[in-house]
Amino acid sequence: MPDFSRRQFLTSCAAAGMAVASPSLLVPARHASATPATLIRAGTRTIEVNGRAATVYGLMQANGTHGLIAEAGGPFQVRLENGLDEETLIHWHGLTPPWKQDGVPNVSQALLSPGGAHNYDFLLNRAGTNWMHSHHGLQEQRLLAAPLVVRGPAEAREDVQEVVVLFHDFTFRDPAEVLAGLQGVEQVAQAPAAPDHAAMGHAAMGHGAPAPAAGGHSGGRGVAAPAGAHLNDVEYDAFLANDRTLDDPEIFRVERGGRVRLRLINGAAATNFWIDLGGLEGRLIAVDGMPVEPVRGRRFEFAIAQRLDIALDLPKNEGAWPIFAIREGERARTGFILATASGAVERVGGDADEAAAAVGLALEGKLRAAQPLAGRPADREHTVTITEAPGYVWMLNGKRHGEDAPLPVAEGERVEITFRDHTTMAHPMHLHGHHFQVVAINGKRFPGAVRDTVLVPSQGSVTIAFDAVNPGKWALHCHHLYHMNGGMMTAVEYQT
């Protein structure tokens, strides 16, 4: 596999090139022939945040490259080594490997002990923007994640510059302390006054108020959530784009009049963003690594764990163009800068002029899959009701993880799942091992995007459909890290 570096220019495909893929790319990956494995090591590293050194986790190749890039149709042969002093396991988010190689503790694999290693070997059957991250405890909050980009054969022939950016929310606090505060285990400040319904959800329900950050961003700069909803329950010290704040943003040098493909990954633990292209207009050409009919715009909703591929045609003049990710409900933002060789780069602040709106489903409702699922009725339908309880407990169908009953499916079935959110927060729901099509929002059917993570808004519903073509037991969970650790996880299990 070629090396991957966030600080070098990567040539890739144009929008049209990536929008062409065969329906067979939706089938699961299988065993690959033997080739030398790429080493990925989970370890610690030091970054600078707000002028302070921070020890975080990372996933690096032997040469220090963060993450990896691979070729569609080739083998995914990786040796994962645990260089941490605690157990870990890595999930290949967006790939569809055989079940036992999915990287979910106690669902598909056992945890790797410190110093342990595991080999992964399967075919990469489709191109797309993916990522890898820990699926153990709260390690993802400590930045145990990295990009995982799979390129199609047509992409190298296109004269397009590729820019890959992984976004994070960052806290200097121990994530376990954050979770304890949310659970009410430690004394935390009361949240500001909220609408009655929100108060019932996060005060009367017993959930902790947003855990305070050490000099971090506060809700005081935010906007009110929609009636009955609560936007952010964790406060952060910083928001990062490729490990950097806007005090020292990454600058990607671009050509005048050049074509750029942004591959954006929301690796945040608990933050939905808006992508703001500033003075540029872009074409959204893929979500979660799957092509969509292009949608033009300057601002795009960007939920936790989702990916956006945005094609840009740059002006022919010299210049610099900041690209921002703004936290929903607040002014706090991070980002990076595209600049020509002589473009003057000006300092940009860490706050937007106005607080961003809540991230919802306005964009989702506009998306149409470039290759939708074949038309057929559902063979099996499930409803998953999302609820909450005192002590920061989040449940699916009235059960927290460990008490839950997996959703049964049979190989070959068309399956539909309707998520109904009866809580005070939105939830980014992720299904492992499959790509699904969004087929209804609040009961209104439409042929939406094919993807792997969809936001379910407070008091709303979303229906997804997928073909059961990858046997095993597959995690289904909210990708808000603290909600998942509060119990919001179950599985889809194939019947034998």
C-alpha positions in Angstrom: 0.0 0.0 0.0 1.3 3.5 -0.8 2.3 5.7 2.0 -0.2 8.3 3.2 0.7 11.8 4.4 -1.5 14.6 5.3 1.2 17.1 4.4 1.7 16.1 0.8 -0.3 16.6 -2.3 -2.2 13.6 -3.4 -3.5 13.2 -6.9 -6.9 11.6 -7.2 -10.0 11.5 -9.3 -12.4 14.1 -10.5 -16.0 14.1 -9.4 -17.1 12.3 -12.5 -14.4 9.6 -12.1 -15.5 8.7 -8.6 -19.2 8.8 -9.4 -18.8 5.7 -11.6 -18.8 2.4 -9.7 -20.4 -1.0 -10.3 -23.2 -2.3 -8.1 -20.8 -5.2 -7.2 -18.9 -2.7 -5.0 -21.6 -3.0 -2.4 -20.9 -6.7 -1.7 -18.6 -7.7 1.2 -14.9 -8.1 1.0 -13.4 -11.6 1.1 -10.0 -13.2 1.6 -7.1 -11.7 -0.4 -4.0 -13.4 -1.8 -0.8 -13.1 0.2 1.3 -9.9 -0.1 3.4 -8.1 2.4 1.3 -6.7 5.2 1.4 -3.0 6.0 2.2 -2.4 9.7 -0.2 -0.1 11.6 0.8 0.6 15.2 -1.4 2.0 17.9 0.8 4.2 20.0 1.2 7.6 21.8 2.3 10.8 20.2 2.5 14.5 21.3 0.7 17.4 19.6 0.4 21.0 20.6 -3.1 22.4 21.4 -3.6 26.0 22.5 0.1 26.4 23.2 0.2 23.3 25.4 1.7 19.9 24.8 -0.8 17.1 24.7 -0.1 13.4 24.7 -2.7 11.6 22.5 -3.0 8.3 20.7 -2.4 7.6 17.1 -2.4 5.0 14.3 0.9 5.1 12.5 2.8 3.1 9.9 6.4 2.1 10.6 7.6 5.3 8.9 5.4 7.5 11.0 2.7 8.0 8.4 -0.6 8.6 10.1 -3.3 6.4 8.5 -3.0 4.7 5.1 -4.1 4.8 1.5 -4.9 1.8 -0.6 -6.2 0.7 -4.0 -9.7 -0.6 -4.7 -9.6 -4.2 -6.1 -6.3 -4.9 -4.2 -5.7 -6.5 -0.8 -6.2 -5.0 2.6 -3.4 -6.7 4.3 -2.6 -5.0 7.6 -0.8 -6.1 10.7 -2.2 -4.1 13.7 0.2 -3.9 16.6 -0.8 -2.5 20.0 1.9 -0.2 21.3 -0.2 1.2 24.0 -0.1 0.2 27.7 -3.8 -0.8 27.6 -5.9 -3.1 25.5 -7.3 -1.8 22.2 -8.9 -2.9 18.9 -9.4 -0.9 15.7 -12.5 -0.8 13.5 -12.1 -0.2 9.7 -15.0 2.3 9.4 -16.5 2.2 5.9 -15.0 -1.1 4.8 -17.1 -4.3 4.6 -14.7 -7.0 5.7 -15.6 -10.5 6.7 -17.3 -10.4 10.1 -14.4 -11.6 12.2 -12.1 -8.8 10.8 -14.4 -5.9 11.7 -12.6 -4.9 14.9 -15.3 -4.7 17.5 -14.5 -6.1 21.0 -16.8 -9.0 22.1 -18.7 -8.8 18.8 -16.2 -9.8 16.1 -12.8 -10.1 17.9 -11.1 -10.2 21.2 -9.2 -7.2 22.4 -5.5 -6.9 21.7 -3.4 -6.9 24.8 -0.4 -4.5 25.1 2.3 -5.7 22.8 -0.2 -7.9 20.9 -0.8 -8.0 17.2 -3.4 -9.2 14.7 -3.3 -9.7 10.9 -6.1 -8.6 8.6 -6.5 -10.0 5.1 -9.4 -9.2 2.8 -10.1 -7.6 -0.6 -10.9 -4.0 -1.0 -13.9 -4.0 -3.3 -14.7 -0.3 -3.7 -13.1 3.1 -3.6 -14.1 5.7 -1.0 -13.2 7.9 1.9 -13.1 5.9 5.1 -11.3 6.0 8.4 -10.0 3.7 11.2 -10.6 4.2 14.9 -10.6 2.5 18.2 -13.8 0.7 19.2 -12.8 0.2 22.8 -13.8 2.4 25.7 -13.1 6.1 25.2 -9.9 5.8 23.2 -11.4 7.5 20.2 -11.7 10.7 22.3 -7.9 10.4 22.8 -7.5 10.6 19.0 -7.0 6.9 18.3 -8.1 7.3 14.7 -6.7 8.0 11.3 -7.8 8.3 7.6 -8.3 5.2 5.5 -8.6 6.2 1.8 -9.3 3.7 -0.9 -8.8 4.9 -4.4 -10.4 3.5 -7.6 -8.3 2.7 -10.7 -9.6 5.7 -12.6 -8.6 8.2 -10.0 -4.9 8.3 -10.6 -5.5 9.3 -14.2 -7.4 12.5 -13.3 -5.7 15.8 -12.7 -7.2 16.6 -9.4 -5.4 17.5 -6.2 -6.6 15.6 -3.1 -6.8 17.1 0.3 -7.6 14.7 3.2 -8.7 16.2 6.6 -9.6 14.4 9.8 -11.6 16.5 12.3 -11.6 16.0 16.1 -13.0 17.5 19.2 -10.3 17.8 21.9 -10.3 17.9 25.7 -7.3 18.0 28.1 -9.5 16.2 30.6 -9.4 12.4 31.0 -12.4 11.1 28.9 -13.4 8.9 31.8 -13.8 12.0 33.9 -16.0 13.5 31.2 -18.2 10.5 31.1 -18.4 10.4 34.9 -19.5 14.0 34.9 -22.2 13.2 32.4 -23.4 10.3 34.5 -23.6 12.5 37.6 -20.9 10.5 39.3 -19.1 13.8 40.1 -20.4 17.2 40.9 -21.0 19.3 37.7 -22.5 22.7 37.2 -26.2 22.9 36.2 -27.0 23.6 32.6 -28.5 27.0 31.7 -32.2 27.2 31.6 -33.7 25.2 28.8 -37.1 24.6 27.3 -39.3 22.4 29.5 -38.9 19.4 27.3 -35.1 19.7 27.2 -35.1 20.1 31.0 -37.1 16.9 31.3 -34.5 15.1 29.1 -31.3 16.2 30.7 -32.2 17.4 34.2 -35.3 15.4 35.2 -33.9 12.4 33.4 -30.8 12.7 35.6 -28.2 13.3 32.9 -25.2 15.5 33.8 -24.9 19.0 32.3 -22.3 19.5 29.6 -18.9 18.6 31.2 -16.9 21.8 31.5 -13.6 22.1 29.6 -10.4 23.6 31.0 -10.8 27.1 29.5 -12.7 25.6 26.6 -15.7 26.5 24.6 -18.9 27.2 26.5 -22.5 27.0 25.5 -22.8 30.7 26.2 -21.7 31.5 22.6 -24.2 29.1 21.2 -27.7 29.3 19.9 -30.8 27.7 21.3 -31.5 24.1 20.3 -34.7 23.4 18.4 -37.7 23.1 20.7 -37.3 20.0 22.9 -33.7 19.3 21.7 -30.3 19.5 23.3 -27.4 20.0 20.9 -24.1 19.5 22.8 -23.6 17.7 26.1 -19.8 17.8 26.1 -17.7 21.0 26.1 -14.2 21.0 24.6 -10.9 22.8 24.8 -10.4 22.9 21.1 -11.5 21.5 17.7 -8.8 20.1 15.4 -8.3 19.7 11.7 -5.4 17.3 11.1 -4.4 17.8 14.8 -4.2 21.6 14.4 -6.3 24.5 15.5 -6.8 27.8 13.6 -4.0 29.3 15.6 -1.7 27.2 13.3 -3.8 25.7 10.6 -2.6 23.4 7.9 -2.0 25.2 4.6 -2.4 23.1 1.4 -0.7 24.8 -1.5 -2.9 24.6 -4.6 -2.7 25.7 -8.2 -4.5 28.7 -9.7 -7.6 27.4 -11.4 -6.8 24.0 -10.1 -9.3 21.2 -9.3 -9.4 19.9 -5.7 -11.1 17.0 -4.1 -11.7 17.5 -0.4 -12.0 14.2 1.6 -13.4 15.3 4.9 -13.8 12.9 7.9 -15.7 13.8 11.0 -13.7 11.9 13.6 -15.2 13.9 16.5 -16.4 12.0 19.6 -19.4 14.2 20.3 -19.6 17.1 17.8 -21.6 17.6 14.7 -20.2 20.3 12.4 -21.1 22.5 9.5 -18.6 22.6 6.7 -18.2 26.2 5.5 -16.4 26.8 2.2 -16.3 30.5 2.7 -15.8 32.2 -0.7 -15.8 29.0 -2.7 -18.7 26.9 -4.0 -18.3 23.2 -4.1 -20.0 20.1 -5.4 -20.7 17.3 -2.9 -20.0 14.2 -4.8 -19.8 11.4 -2.2 -21.0 10.8 1.4 -19.5 8.1 3.6 -17.4 7.0 0.6 -20.4 6.4 -1.7 -21.1 8.5 -4.7 -24.1 10.8 -4.9 -25.6 13.0 -7.5 -23.7 16.2 -7.1 -25.1 18.9 -4.8 -23.8 22.4 -5.1 -23.3 24.6 -2.1 -21.1 26.6 0.3 -22.2 25.0 3.6 -22.8 21.3 4.3 -24.1 19.5 7.3 -21.6 17.1 8.7 -22.6 14.6 11.5 -20.3 12.6 13.7 -18.5 9.8 11.8 -19.7 10.9 8.4 -17.5 11.7 5.4 -17.9 14.3 2.7 -16.2 14.4 -0.6 -16.4 17.9 -2.1 -15.1 18.8 -5.5 -13.8 22.4 -6.0 -12.8 24.4 -9.1 -10.5 27.1 -7.8 -10.4 30.7 -9.1 -7.7 31.4 -11.6 -6.2 34.2 -9.5 -3.7 34.0 -6.7 -5.4 33.6 -3.3 -6.1 31.8 0.0 -9.3 30.2 0.9 -10.1 29.1 4.5 -12.3 26.0 4.9 -14.1 25.8 8.2 -15.8 23.2 10.4 -18.1 25.0 12.8 -19.6 23.3 15.8 -23.4 23.2 15.6 -25.1 25.6 17.9 -21.9 27.5 18.6 -19.4 29.9 17.0 -16.4 27.6 17.8 -14.6 26.3 14.7 -11.5 24.7 13.2 -10.3 24.4 9.7 -7.5 24.5 7.2 -6.5 26.8 4.3 -6.1 26.3 0.6 -3.6 28.8 -0.8 -1.8 29.3 -4.1 2.0 29.7 -4.2 1.8 33.5 -3.9 -1.5 33.6 -2.1 -1.4 35.8 1.1 -2.5 33.8 4.1 -4.2 35.9 6.7 -4.8 34.9 10.3 -8.3 33.6 11.0 -9.9 33.4 14.4 -11.3 30.4 16.2 -14.8 31.8 16.3 -17.3 32.3 13.5 -19.2 35.6 13.3 -22.4 33.8 14.2 -23.3 30.6 15.9 -24.1 27.8 13.6 -27.6 26.3 13.4 -28.4 22.8 14.5 -27.3 20.0 12.2 -30.3 18.3 10.8 -31.6 16.5 7.8 -32.0 19.3 5.2 -29.0 18.1 3.2 -29.9 14.4 3.8 -33.3 15.1 2.2 -31.6 16.5 -1.0 -29.1 13.6 -1.5 -29.7 11.0 -4.1 -27.5 7.9 -4.6 -25.6 7.7 -7.8 -26.1 3.9 -7.6 -29.2 3.2 -5.5 -30.1 -0.2 -4.3 -32.0 -2.3 -6.8 -35.8 -1.8 -6.4 -37.4 -4.5 -4.4 -39.8 -4.7 -1.4 -38.4 -5.3 2.1 -38.4 -8.9 3.3 -38.0 -7.9 6.9 -38.7 -4.7 8.8 -37.4 -3.6 12.2 -38.1 -0.6 14.3 -35.5 0.7 16.7 -36.8 3.1 19.3 -34.2 5.4 20.9 -34.8 6.3 24.6 -32.9 7.7 27.6 -33.0 7.2 31.3 -31.5 8.7 34.5 -27.7 8.4 34.9 -26.8 9.1 31.3 -28.3 5.9 30.1 -29.1 5.6 26.4 -31.1 2.7 25.1 -32.2 1.0 21.9 -35.6 -0.7 22.2 -35.6 -0.1 25.9 -32.3 -2.0 26.5 -28.8 -0.8 27.0 -25.9 -2.7 25.4 -25.3 -6.0 27.3 -29.1 -6.4 27.9 -30.1 -6.0 24.3 -31.4 -8.6 21.8 -29.8 -8.4 18.3 -32.0 -7.7 15.3 -32.3 -10.9 13.3 -31.8 -11.0 9.6 -31.3 -13.7 7.0 -28.8 -13.8 4.2 -30.3 -12.5 0.9 -33.0 -10.4 2.5 -33.8 -6.8 1.8 -34.0 -5.3 5.3 -35.4 -2.0 6.5 -34.8 -0.5 9.9 -36.7 2.6 11.1 -35.1 4.6 13.8 -37.4 6.6 16.0 -35.7 9.0 18.3 -37.7 9.7 21.5 -34.8 11.5 23.2 -33.7 15.1 23.6 -30.6 14.7 21.3 -29.9 13.7 17.7 -28.0 10.4 17.2 -25.6 9.5 14.3 -26.5 5.8 13.8 -23.9 3.5 12.2 -24.3 0.0 10.9 -21.2 -2.1 10.5 -20.4 -4.4 7.6 -22.9 -2.9 5.2 -23.9 0.2 3.3 -27.5 1.2 3.5 -29.7 3.5 1.5 -31.7 6.2 3.3 -35.3 5.6 2.1 -37.5 7.7 4.4 -37.3 10.7 6.7 -40.2 11.1 9.1 -42.2 8.6 7.1 -41.8 10.4 3.7 -40.1 8.0 1.3 -37.5 9.0 -1.2 -34.4 7.4 -2.9 -31.7 8.9 -0.7 -28.0 8.4 -0.3 -26.2 5.1 0.1 -24.0 5.5 3.2 -23.0 3.9 6.6 -23.9 6.6 9.1 -27.1 8.7 9.3 -28.2 11.3 11.8 -31.6 10.7 13.5 -32.9 13.9 14.9 -34.6 14.4 18.2 -38.3 13.4 18.0 -37.7 12.4 14.3 -37.5 9.1 12.4 -35.3 7.8 9.6 -35.7 4.6 7.6 -32.7 2.8 6.0 -32.7 -0.2 3.7 -29.9 -2.7 3.0 -29.3 -6.0 1.4 -28.1 -8.7 3.9 -25.1 -10.0 1.9 -22.4 -10.1 4.6 -23.2 -12.8 7.2 -22.1 -12.4 10.8 -23.0 -10.3 13.8 -22.6 -6.6 13.1 -22.6 -3.7 15.5 -25.3 -1.1 15.2 -24.9 1.9 17.5 -24.9 5.6 18.0 -21.5 7.1 17.0 -21.6 9.8 19.7 -18.9 8.2 21.8 -20.5 9.0 25.2 -23.9 7.8 24.1 -22.5 4.5 22.9 -20.7 4.1 26.2 -23.9 5.0 28.0 -25.5 1.9 26.4 -26.6 2.9 22.9 -25.5 -0.2 21.0 -26.9 -3.4 19.7 -26.2 -5.7 16.7 -27.7 -7.0 13.5 -27.3 -10.8 13.6 -27.7 -13.2 10.7 -29.7 -16.3 11.4 -28.2 -19.7 10.5 
